[in-house]
């Protein structure tokens, strides 16, 4: 893999994209994205899809009773 991000090929960048996204890195500032319209468009599409998915399946915290129930079950050895 090429360590010089500015010279990274599209294949190399796309192979590492999940890892880079998972790291929390702002990929819009990534040197390859700045120089590559195709990968910039792909990243924009993925961001749109991710935002739509978050809206379809909002994160809901379970009520405190659920956590208390889980904690009780663990302590009892269930």
N, C-alpha and C positions, 0 to 999 in steps of 0.2 A: 504494500500500500504506500502511496506517495504521502510523505509527511508534509510537503509543501502544499498547503491547502489551495494556494492560488493557482497551482499547476495541476490540481486534481482533475481527472477526467470525469465526464458525466457518470460513467459506470461506477467509478470509485466513489463519487459523491453519493450516488443513489444507493450503493451497497451499504454505506455508512449512515444514510439518512435517519433510519430508525434509532440508531445508537445516538446520533447527534440530537435528535428531537428529545429522546429520553433523558439526555444529560441536562436538559433545560436551556441549552445554548440557544441564543437568538439567531436562528439560521438566516434571517433576512440580512444580517450583517456579515455572514460568511463570505469569504473572498470568492469562492466558486459561484455562489448565487449572484453576487454583484456582477460577475462577468458573463454569466450564462443565462440567456433569456429562457431556454428550455427548462432548466432546473428551477429557475425563478417561478415560472408558470406552474410547474409541477408542485412546488412548495405552496404556492397560493391555492391551488386546487385542494391539496391535502389539508391546509388550514381551514378552508371553507367546509370540507367534509367533516373535519373534527368538530368544528363549531356547530354544525347541523346535528351531529350525533349527540353532543352535549345537550342540545335543546330537546331532542327526542327522548333522551333518558337522563333527566336531571338527577343529580346526586341528592339523595335524601338520607339524612341521618336518622337511624332508628331511635325510638324512644328510649330513655334511660332504663326502663324496665327490661328491655331486651338485653342490655349489657349486664344488668344485675342477674338476670336469669342465666346467662352464659357463665358469669363468675361463680354462681352457686353450683351449677352443674360441674364445673371444673373442680371446685373444692370438694364436691361429693364423689368425684371420680367417675361421673357418668360418661 
